[in-house]
Amino acid sequence: MNTAPHPAPGQLTYRDATGEDVKPLVALVEAAYRGKDARASWTSEADLLGGQRTDERGVLEVIEAPGSRLIMVEADGVLVACCQLEHRGPAAYFGMFAVHPDAQGGGLGKRVIAEAERRARAEWGAGEMHMTVIIQREDLIAWYERRGYRRTGQLTPFPYGDERYGIPQRDDLAFELLVKALDQDA
């Protein structure tokens, strides 16, 4: 599969990832958060975390987990974004959200999150969408707030010592739960 991105497309296709998609998905997530192109992107975590963002095992676990799906977003056969949806009772969890740096800034991220919310409502009847974001990512949190998410103040410690999540560059990292009510009439 081609993973060379281009600017945000008009026509998108969404599909659930399979085991055959693991390598291009890892490449996309790494490019969006830790790659050399990510440094120029507002999604970069390079000042907070070094090392990998994910690996093949982690992506495959998301694909194969019960109640979880990893959605691939393609434009003309090119992988441009992805996100995880996980069914958690009355809520859905949104994670592993990545938009290739070359496709950012044109509204693609807004379209992907809106589709994820629509699917969580339609397929699972989810009344809320949950996500966790590193508290130091103020620009990213503000972006989610503009999409209707609210900060809860509920923090989870960063998993220091587990390099599957990266190598922390500071000792005060934590995740905050963000929540959005999903309008069932939307």
MDAnalysis code that builds the backbone (N, CA, C; Angstrom):
import MDAnalysis as mda
import numpy as np

u = mda.Universe.empty(558, n_residues=186, atom_resindex=np.repeat(np.arange(186), 3), trajectory=True)
u.add_TopologyAttr("name", ["N", "CA", "C"] * 186)
u.add_TopologyAttr("resid", np.arange(1, 187))
u.add_TopologyAttr("resname", ["MET", "ASN", "THR", "ALA", "PRO", "HIS", "PRO", "ALA", "PRO", "GLY", "GLN", "LEU", "THR", "TYR", "ARG", "ASP", "ALA", "THR", "GLY", "GLU", "ASP", "VAL", "LYS", "PRO", "LEU", "VAL", "ALA", "LEU", "VAL", "GLU", "ALA", "ALA", "TYR", "ARG", "GLY", "LYS", "ASP", "ALA", "ARG", "ALA", "SER", "TRP", "THR", "SER", "GLU", "ALA", "ASP", "LEU", "LEU", "GLY", "GLY", "GLN", "ARG", "THR", "ASP", "GLU", "ARG", "GLY", "VAL", "LEU", "GLU", "VAL", "ILE", "GLU", "ALA", "PRO", "GLY", "SER", "ARG", "LEU", "ILE", "MET", "VAL", "GLU", "ALA", "ASP", "GLY", "VAL", "LEU", "VAL", "ALA", "CYS", "CYS", "GLN", "LEU", "GLU", "HIS", "ARG", "GLY", "PRO", "ALA", "ALA", "TYR", "PHE", "GLY", "MET", "PHE", "ALA", "VAL", "HIS", "PRO", "ASP", "ALA", "GLN", "GLY", "GLY", "GLY", "LEU", "GLY", "LYS", "ARG", "VAL", "ILE", "ALA", "GLU", "ALA", "GLU", "ARG", "ARG", "ALA", "ARG", "ALA", "GLU", "TRP", "GLY", "ALA", "GLY", "GLU", "MET", "HIS", "MET", "THR", "VAL", "ILE", "ILE", "GLN", "ARG", "GLU", "ASP", "LEU", "ILE", "ALA", "TRP", "TYR", "GLU", "ARG", "ARG", "GLY", "TYR", "ARG", "ARG", "THR", "GLY", "GLN", "LEU", "THR", "PRO", "PHE", "PRO", "TYR", "GLY", "ASP", "GLU", "ARG", "TYR", "GLY", "ILE", "PRO", "GLN", "ARG", "ASP", "ASP", "LEU", "ALA", "PHE", "GLU", "LEU", "LEU", "VAL", "LYS", "ALA", "LEU", "ASP", "GLN", "ASP", "ALA"])
u.atoms.positions = np.array([
    [0.837, -1.178, 0.000],
    [0.000, 0.000, 0.000],
    [0.878, 1.236, 0.000],
    [0.482, 2.204, -0.766],
    [1.203, 3.469, -0.846],
    [0.898, 4.297, 0.387],
    [1.937, 4.802, 1.051],
    [1.736, 5.669, 2.204],
    [2.260, 7.063, 1.945],
    [2.662, 7.344, 0.695],
    [3.123, 8.693, 0.367],
    [1.910, 9.615, 0.363],
    [1.884, 10.601, 1.262],
    [0.700, 11.436, 1.403],
    [0.641, 12.565, 0.383],
    [-0.508, 13.178, 0.334],
    [-0.708, 14.392, -0.437],
    [-1.675, 15.253, 0.359],
    [-1.900, 16.498, -0.033],
    [-2.782, 17.359, 0.755],
    [-4.149, 16.730, 0.972],
    [-4.843, 17.212, 1.997],
    [-6.134, 16.664, 2.378],
    [-7.045, 16.528, 1.166],
    [-7.550, 15.339, 0.933],
    [-8.348, 15.050, -0.249],
    [-9.804, 15.433, -0.089],
    [-10.521, 15.442, -1.195],
    [-11.953, 15.674, -1.158],
    [-12.690, 14.385, -0.839],
    [-12.420, 13.305, -1.554],
    [-13.108, 12.033, -1.388],
    [-12.263, 11.086, -0.547],
    [-12.809, 10.639, 0.562],
    [-12.092, 9.734, 1.456],
    [-12.790, 8.389, 1.497],
    [-12.011, 7.333, 1.709],
    [-12.587, 6.028, 1.988],
    [-12.100, 5.599, 3.364],
    [-12.999, 4.963, 4.097],
    [-12.714, 4.482, 5.452],
    [-12.879, 2.979, 5.441],
    [-11.945, 2.289, 6.064],
    [-12.099, 0.840, 6.185],
    [-11.377, 0.355, 7.429],
    [-11.832, -0.769, 7.949],
    [-11.187, -1.365, 9.108],
    [-9.862, -1.988, 8.681],
    [-8.854, -1.764, 9.466],
    [-7.530, -2.321, 9.194],
    [-7.529, -3.818, 9.451],
    [-6.631, -4.510, 8.762],
    [-6.396, -5.936, 8.965],
    [-4.914, -6.110, 9.320],
    [-4.547, -7.329, 9.605],
    [-3.147, -7.621, 9.914],
    [-2.201, -7.237, 8.795],
    [-2.671, -7.269, 7.554],
    [-1.831, -6.897, 6.410],
    [-1.505, -5.403, 6.371],
    [-2.249, -4.606, 7.141],
    [-2.070, -3.154, 7.138],
    [-1.128, -2.652, 8.229],
    [-0.597, -3.533, 9.046],
    [0.173, -3.118, 10.218],
    [1.376, -2.242, 9.851],
    [2.197, -2.673, 8.910],
    [3.418, -1.912, 8.587],
    [3.116, -0.482, 8.122],
    [2.191, -0.275, 7.160],
    [1.909, 1.099, 6.761],
    [1.280, 1.928, 7.884],
    [0.517, 1.295, 8.766],
    [-0.064, 2.031, 9.885],
    [1.011, 2.480, 10.870],
    [1.964, 1.614, 11.174],
    [3.077, 2.011, 12.048],
    [3.830, 3.180, 11.419],
    [4.096, 3.101, 10.128],
    [4.806, 4.185, 9.433],
    [4.029, 5.494, 9.517],
    [2.713, 5.442, 9.355],
    [1.890, 6.643, 9.438],
    [1.951, 7.253, 10.835],
    [1.738, 6.439, 11.860],
    [1.736, 6.951, 13.232],
    [3.103, 7.538, 13.589],
    [4.161, 6.847, 13.215],
    [5.510, 7.364, 13.497],
    [5.753, 8.685, 12.771],
    [5.317, 8.783, 11.511],
    [5.503, 10.017, 10.744],
    [4.748, 11.174, 11.385],
    [3.552, 10.906, 11.879],
    [2.721, 11.967, 12.445],
    [3.242, 12.476, 13.784],
    [3.852, 11.602, 14.581],
    [4.228, 11.997, 15.934],
    [5.718, 12.067, 16.213],
    [6.508, 11.240, 15.563],
    [7.914, 11.162, 15.937],
    [8.870, 11.282, 14.774],
    [8.407, 11.187, 13.546],
    [9.290, 11.207, 12.390],
    [9.909, 12.563, 12.150],
    [10.869, 12.607, 11.220],
    [11.533, 13.877, 10.914],
    [10.549, 14.893, 10.371],
    [9.537, 14.452, 9.617],
    [8.524, 15.369, 9.107],
    [7.618, 15.884, 10.226],
    [7.465, 15.098, 11.288],
    [6.604, 15.501, 12.398],
    [7.169, 16.708, 13.131],
    [8.479, 16.861, 13.146],
    [9.083, 17.999, 13.850],
    [8.531, 19.327, 13.356],
    [8.209, 19.412, 12.075],
    [7.659, 20.643, 11.506],
    [6.152, 20.726, 11.705],
    [5.555, 19.675, 12.221],
    [4.113, 19.580, 12.374],
    [3.705, 19.929, 13.799],
    [2.505, 20.448, 13.955],
    [2.033, 20.778, 15.299],
    [1.669, 19.534, 16.098],
    [1.611, 18.361, 15.471],
    [1.305, 17.133, 16.199],
    [2.545, 16.478, 16.805],
    [3.706, 17.029, 16.551],
    [4.945, 16.419, 17.033],
    [4.974, 16.331, 18.559],
    [5.444, 15.214, 19.043],
    [5.665, 15.016, 20.478],
    [7.156, 14.980, 20.802],
    [7.983, 15.367, 19.838],
    [9.429, 15.203, 19.965],
    [10.012, 15.919, 21.181],
    [9.402, 17.008, 21.619],
    [9.922, 17.709, 22.795],
    [9.522, 17.025, 24.095],
    [8.550, 16.137, 24.018],
    [8.070, 15.440, 25.203],
    [8.553, 13.997, 25.285],
    [8.636, 13.346, 24.108],
    [8.947, 11.920, 24.067],
    [9.888, 11.611, 22.922],
    [10.819, 10.739, 23.169],
    [11.686, 10.220, 22.123],
    [11.329, 8.772, 21.863],
    [12.094, 8.143, 20.998],
    [11.844, 6.734, 20.694],
    [10.616, 6.555, 19.840],
    [10.069, 5.354, 19.882],
    [8.931, 5.023, 19.031],
    [7.620, 5.506, 19.632],
    [6.625, 5.697, 18.783],
    [5.259, 6.024, 19.225],
    [4.440, 4.752, 19.347],
    [4.701, 3.808, 18.441],
    [4.032, 2.513, 18.481],
    [4.908, 1.511, 17.748],
    [4.481, 0.268, 17.753],
    [5.214, -0.764, 17.017],
    [4.208, -1.725, 16.400],
    [4.702, -2.669, 15.625],
    [3.819, -3.594, 14.925],
    [2.955, -4.394, 15.890],
    [3.528, -4.835, 16.995],
    [2.761, -5.610, 17.967],
    [1.618, -4.778, 18.544],
    [1.908, -3.516, 18.895],
    [0.882, -2.645, 19.462],
    [-0.254, -2.369, 18.498],
    [0.078, -2.141, 17.226],
    [-0.953, -1.889, 16.221],
    [-1.793, -3.150, 16.006],
    [-1.146, -4.295, 15.915],
    [-1.885, -5.544, 15.725],
    [-2.803, -5.826, 16.916],
    [-2.355, -5.515, 18.130],
    [-3.200, -5.705, 19.314],
    [-4.475, -4.869, 19.221],
    [-4.352, -3.630, 18.730],
    [-5.531, -2.769, 18.563],
    [-6.474, -3.363, 17.520],
    [-5.921, -3.838, 16.424],
    [-6.737, -4.419, 15.347],
    [-7.483, -5.656, 15.831],
    [-6.830, -6.491, 16.618],
    [-7.397, -7.781, 17.014],
    [-8.194, -7.758, 18.316],
    [-8.118, -6.685, 19.089],
    [-8.799, -6.640, 20.385],
    [-10.317, -6.667, 20.214],
    [-11.012, -7.441, 21.045],
    [-12.477, -7.458, 20.985],
    [-13.031, -6.057, 21.258],
    [-14.018, -5.644, 20.480],
    [-14.633, -4.341, 20.680],
    [-13.795, -3.176, 20.203],
    [-12.719, -3.458, 19.483],
    [-11.821, -2.414, 18.997],
    [-11.711, -2.513, 17.490],
    [-11.490, -1.378, 16.873],
    [-11.219, -1.360, 15.436],
    [-10.253, -0.216, 15.166],
    [-9.415, -0.431, 14.202],
    [-8.483, 0.598, 13.751],
    [-8.932, 0.977, 12.351],
    [-9.375, 2.208, 12.206],
    [-9.941, 2.669, 10.944],
    [-8.858, 3.356, 10.122],
    [-8.722, 2.892, 8.894],
    [-7.776, 3.482, 7.948],
    [-8.527, 4.477, 7.071],
    [-7.908, 5.602, 6.805],
    [-8.501, 6.626, 5.952],
    [-7.592, 6.782, 4.738],
    [-8.168, 6.563, 3.569],
    [-7.392, 6.599, 2.336],
    [-7.997, 7.597, 1.362],
    [-7.128, 8.145, 0.545],
    [-7.529, 9.011, -0.562],
    [-6.802, 8.506, -1.793],
    [-7.550, 8.074, -2.782],
    [-6.961, 7.539, -4.015],
    [-5.953, 6.423, -3.723],
    [-6.291, 5.549, -2.770],
    [-5.433, 4.429, -2.425],
    [-4.244, 4.789, -1.560],
    [-4.167, 6.038, -1.113],
    [-3.056, 6.502, -0.286],
    [-3.535, 6.625, 1.160],
    [-2.825, 5.989, 2.082],
    [-3.140, 6.076, 3.502],
    [-2.771, 7.473, 4.004],
    [-3.770, 8.232, 4.465],
    [-3.520, 9.601, 4.917],
    [-3.814, 9.803, 6.396],
    [-4.604, 8.884, 7.004],
    [-4.950, 9.040, 8.416],
    [-5.446, 7.711, 8.968],
    [-5.521, 7.657, 10.300],
    [-6.097, 6.493, 10.967],
    [-6.590, 6.911, 12.345],
    [-7.456, 6.081, 12.909],
    [-7.877, 6.276, 14.292],
    [-8.403, 4.957, 14.845],
    [-8.296, 4.827, 16.140],
    [-8.825, 3.667, 16.848],
    [-10.173, 4.031, 17.450],
    [-11.113, 3.125, 17.381],
    [-12.360, 3.215, 18.124],
    [-12.480, 1.951, 18.958],
    [-12.829, 2.129, 20.219],
    [-13.018, 0.986, 21.106],
    [-14.342, 1.148, 21.830],
    [-15.149, 0.119, 21.785],
    [-16.450, 0.141, 22.445],
    [-16.253, -0.117, 23.925],
    [-16.687, 0.837, 24.744],
    [-16.563, 0.719, 26.196],
    [-17.915, 0.973, 26.843],
    [-18.833, 0.053, 26.655],
    [-20.169, 0.194, 27.232],
    [-20.908, 1.378, 26.633],
    [-21.337, 2.334, 27.479],
    [-22.095, 3.476, 26.958],
    [-21.221, 4.516, 26.250],
    [-19.925, 4.313, 26.256],
    [-18.998, 5.257, 25.628],
    [-18.134, 4.538, 24.604],
    [-17.477, 5.329, 23.799],
    [-16.458, 4.822, 22.874],
    [-15.168, 5.547, 23.194],
    [-14.054, 4.859, 23.006],
    [-12.742, 5.462, 23.200],
    [-12.140, 5.748, 21.830],
    [-11.584, 6.945, 21.684],
    [-10.955, 7.395, 20.449],
    [-9.462, 7.495, 20.709],
    [-8.652, 6.794, 19.917],
    [-7.214, 6.827, 20.133],
    [-6.458, 6.561, 18.843],
    [-5.147, 6.446, 18.972],
    [-4.237, 6.196, 17.858],
    [-4.613, 7.031, 16.622],
    [-4.925, 8.290, 16.874],
    [-5.335, 9.216, 15.823],
    [-4.079, 9.801, 15.190],
    [-3.952, 9.615, 13.894],
    [-2.787, 10.134, 13.184],
    [-3.204, 10.632, 11.809],
    [-2.718, 11.806, 11.466],
    [-2.861, 12.369, 10.129],
    [-1.451, 12.642, 9.644],
    [-1.111, 12.144, 8.467],
    [0.243, 12.342, 7.964],
    [0.552, 13.839, 7.908],
    [1.771, 14.253, 8.301],
    [2.110, 15.682, 8.298],
    [1.831, 16.395, 6.978],
    [2.022, 15.718, 5.862],
    [1.781, 16.357, 4.566],
    [0.295, 16.564, 4.280],
    [-0.573, 15.921, 5.044],
    [-2.013, 16.038, 4.815],
    [-2.689, 16.879, 5.903],
    [-1.904, 17.481, 6.793],
    [-2.474, 18.281, 7.878],
    [-2.757, 19.704, 7.419],
    [-3.668, 20.341, 8.138],
    [-3.946, 21.741, 7.901],
    [-5.048, 22.006, 6.889],
    [-5.634, 20.973, 6.324],
    [-6.688, 21.164, 5.325],
    [-8.051, 20.674, 5.776],
    [-8.203, 20.377, 7.058],
    [-9.489, 19.923, 7.566],
    [-9.680, 18.420, 7.608],
    [-8.660, 17.660, 7.223],
    [-8.781, 16.201, 7.220],
    [-9.027, 15.665, 8.626],
    [-8.308, 16.149, 9.615],
    [-8.491, 15.681, 10.987],
    [-9.911, 15.888, 11.479],
    [-10.504, 17.037, 11.175],
    [-11.894, 17.314, 11.559],
    [-12.839, 16.295, 10.925],
    [-12.597, 15.979, 9.672],
    [-13.453, 15.022, 8.968],
    [-13.327, 13.618, 9.562],
    [-12.107, 13.227, 9.911],
    [-11.888, 11.886, 10.468],
    [-12.546, 11.757, 11.835],
    [-12.362, 12.736, 12.702],
    [-12.960, 12.635, 14.038],
    [-14.486, 12.675, 13.953],
    [-15.041, 13.462, 13.036],
    [-16.492, 13.495, 12.858],
    [-17.018, 12.132, 12.393],
    [-16.292, 11.478, 11.495],
    [-16.700, 10.148, 11.037],
    [-16.598, 9.128, 12.170],
    [-15.554, 9.228, 12.986],
    [-15.412, 8.312, 14.124],
    [-16.573, 8.496, 15.101],
    [-16.940, 9.733, 15.380],
    [-18.069, 9.996, 16.265],
    [-19.364, 9.451, 15.673],
    [-19.572, 9.654, 14.383],
    [-20.768, 9.152, 13.715],
    [-20.849, 7.634, 13.835],
    [-19.726, 6.947, 13.584],
    [-19.706, 5.489, 13.667],
    [-19.962, 4.993, 15.090],
    [-19.382, 5.664, 16.081],
    [-19.582, 5.256, 17.476],
    [-21.057, 5.367, 17.861],
    [-21.717, 6.414, 17.402],
    [-23.156, 6.580, 17.665],
    [-23.966, 5.532, 16.915],
    [-23.733, 5.432, 15.605],
    [-24.559, 4.576, 14.747],
    [-24.358, 3.090, 15.015],
    [-23.123, 2.668, 15.223],
    [-22.831, 1.236, 15.329],
    [-22.892, 0.701, 16.749],
    [-22.609, 1.558, 17.735],
    [-22.580, 1.095, 19.123],
    [-23.580, 1.810, 20.010],
    [-24.238, 2.847, 19.499],
    [-25.147, 3.625, 20.332],
    [-24.424, 4.395, 21.420],
    [-23.155, 4.692, 21.216],
    [-22.347, 5.380, 22.231],
    [-22.903, 6.782, 22.493],
    [-23.029, 7.117, 23.761],
    [-23.502, 8.439, 24.148],
    [-22.380, 9.420, 24.392],
    [-21.148, 8.900, 24.539],
    [-19.985, 9.757, 24.764],
    [-18.782, 9.200, 24.023],
    [-17.885, 10.104, 23.693],
    [-16.578, 9.716, 23.169],
    [-15.555, 10.132, 24.214],
    [-14.653, 9.231, 24.537],
    [-13.576, 9.490, 25.496],
    [-12.243, 9.416, 24.773],
    [-11.286, 10.160, 25.263],
    [-9.908, 10.074, 24.778],
    [-8.993, 10.554, 25.885],
    [-7.728, 10.197, 25.776],
    [-6.734, 10.727, 26.704],
    [-5.655, 11.440, 25.901],
    [-5.205, 12.577, 26.454],
    [-4.201, 13.404, 25.797],
    [-3.167, 13.808, 26.850],
    [-1.913, 13.814, 26.474],
    [-0.857, 14.263, 27.381],
    [-1.137, 15.716, 27.764],
    [-1.167, 16.019, 29.048],
    [-1.585, 17.345, 29.522],
    [-0.704, 18.476, 29.002],
    [0.538, 18.188, 28.666],
    [1.423, 19.227, 28.154],
    [1.108, 19.595, 26.697],
    [0.241, 18.848, 26.041],
    [-0.123, 19.107, 24.646],
    [-1.257, 20.131, 24.568],
    [-1.017, 21.327, 25.064],
    [-2.049, 22.369, 25.159],
    [-2.678, 22.707, 23.807],
    [-1.872, 22.809, 22.737],
    [-2.432, 23.119, 21.418],
    [-3.377, 22.026, 20.943],
    [-2.993, 20.781, 21.189],
    [-3.834, 19.658, 20.782],
    [-5.120, 19.620, 21.608],
    [-5.006, 19.826, 22.908],
    [-6.199, 19.857, 23.760],
    [-7.134, 20.978, 23.300],
    [-6.594, 22.137, 22.984],
    [-7.419, 23.253, 22.498],
    [-8.123, 22.876, 21.190],
    [-7.436, 22.138, 20.314],
    [-8.049, 21.693, 19.060],
    [-9.249, 20.792, 19.357],
    [-9.075, 19.852, 20.303],
    [-10.185, 18.973, 20.671],
    [-11.314, 19.764, 21.342],
    [-10.983, 20.742, 22.148],
    [-12.023, 21.563, 22.776],
    [-12.855, 22.290, 21.713],
    [-12.218, 22.737, 20.645],
    [-12.965, 23.370, 19.551],
    [-13.880, 22.380, 18.840],
    [-13.619, 21.092, 18.990],
    [-14.473, 20.049, 18.419],
    [-15.543, 19.607, 19.412],
    [-15.635, 20.236, 20.579],
    [-16.671, 19.916, 21.557],
    [-16.235, 19.042, 22.719],
    [-14.967, 18.694, 22.797],
    [-14.478, 17.884, 23.913],
    [-14.217, 18.787, 25.115],
    [-14.408, 18.222, 26.310],
    [-14.144, 19.009, 27.517],
    [-13.129, 18.272, 28.390],
    [-12.329, 19.077, 29.037],
    [-11.351, 18.527, 29.978],
    [-12.075, 18.085, 31.232],
    [-11.651, 16.966, 31.796],
    [-12.300, 16.449, 33.000],
    [-11.462, 16.663, 34.255],
    [-10.173, 16.913, 34.082],
    [-9.286, 16.996, 35.237],
    [-8.886, 15.623, 35.758],
    [-9.425, 14.562, 35.153],
    [-9.105, 13.189, 35.556],
    [-7.799, 12.785, 34.892],
    [-6.751, 12.601, 35.697],
    [-5.418, 12.310, 35.177],
    [-5.027, 10.859, 35.400],
    [-4.244, 10.353, 34.465],
    [-3.654, 9.019, 34.541],
    [-2.152, 9.201, 34.375],
    [-1.350, 8.574, 35.216],
    [0.103, 8.737, 35.083],
    [0.625, 8.197, 33.752],
    [1.667, 8.822, 33.239],
    [2.336, 8.313, 32.055],
    [3.048, 7.021, 32.441],
    [3.077, 6.004, 31.554],
    [3.718, 4.725, 31.894],
    [5.254, 4.794, 31.773],
    [5.870, 5.519, 32.709],
    [7.331, 5.613, 32.711],
    [7.932, 4.217, 32.812],
    [9.015, 4.001, 32.096],
    [9.703, 2.722, 32.129],
    [9.230, 1.743, 31.072],
    [8.159, 2.063, 30.377],
    [7.660, 1.193, 29.308],
    [7.926, 1.892, 27.974],
    [9.030, 1.513, 27.338],
    [9.464, 2.200, 26.126],
    [8.557, 1.968, 24.925],
    [7.540, 1.091, 25.068],
    [6.562, 0.955, 23.986],
    [5.817, 2.273, 23.768],
    [5.778, 3.124, 24.773],
    [5.076, 4.410, 24.685],
    [6.017, 5.572, 24.433],
    [7.283, 5.289, 24.264],
    [8.262, 6.334, 24.026],
    [9.171, 6.526, 25.228],
    [10.168, 7.347, 25.006],
    [11.141, 7.652, 26.054],
    [10.883, 9.085, 26.522],
    [10.358, 9.241, 27.738],
    [10.006, 10.573, 28.225],
    [11.208, 11.511, 28.280],
    [10.971, 12.755, 27.881],
    [12.004, 13.783, 27.921],
    [11.843, 14.679, 29.148],
    [10.825, 14.402, 29.953],
    [10.574, 15.152, 31.184],
    [9.856, 14.243, 32.170],
    [9.823, 14.650, 33.444],
    [9.305, 13.755, 34.484],
    [7.907, 14.103, 34.987],
    [7.193, 14.978, 34.284],
    [5.876, 15.397, 34.760],
    [4.746, 15.066, 33.788],
    [4.938, 14.074, 32.933],
    [3.926, 13.729, 31.942],
    [2.752, 12.981, 32.585],
    [1.560, 13.285, 32.111],
    [0.353, 12.585, 32.537],
    [-0.672, 12.732, 31.420],
    [-1.650, 11.835, 31.419],
    [-2.751, 11.883, 30.457],
    [-3.983, 12.455, 31.145],
    [-4.745, 13.281, 30.414],
    [-6.021, 13.768, 30.920],
    [-7.145, 13.187, 30.061],
    [-8.217, 12.800, 30.720],
    [-9.395, 12.306, 30.029],
    [-10.178, 13.487, 29.476],
    [-10.460, 13.446, 28.174],
    [-11.335, 14.401, 27.515],
    [-12.597, 13.654, 27.109],
    [-13.750, 14.319, 27.221],
    [-15.039, 13.675, 26.966],
    [-15.905, 14.580, 26.107],
    [-16.656, 13.960, 25.214],
    [-17.639, 14.686, 24.412],
    [-18.932, 13.897, 24.404],
    [-20.060, 14.565, 24.689],
    [-21.367, 13.931, 24.544],
    [-21.669, 13.825, 23.058],
    [-22.119, 12.655, 22.635],
    [-22.467, 12.432, 21.239],
    [-23.965, 12.558, 21.071],
    [-24.387, 13.531, 20.309],
    [-25.799, 13.785, 20.045],
    [-26.359, 12.622, 19.235],
    [-27.316, 11.933, 19.776],
    [-27.895, 10.774, 19.099],
    [-28.722, 11.155, 17.879],
    [-29.047, 12.420, 17.735],
    [-29.836, 12.866, 16.592],
    [-28.976, 13.369, 15.457],
    [-27.659, 13.397, 15.656],
    [-26.759, 13.954, 14.622],
    [-26.649, 13.027, 13.445],
])
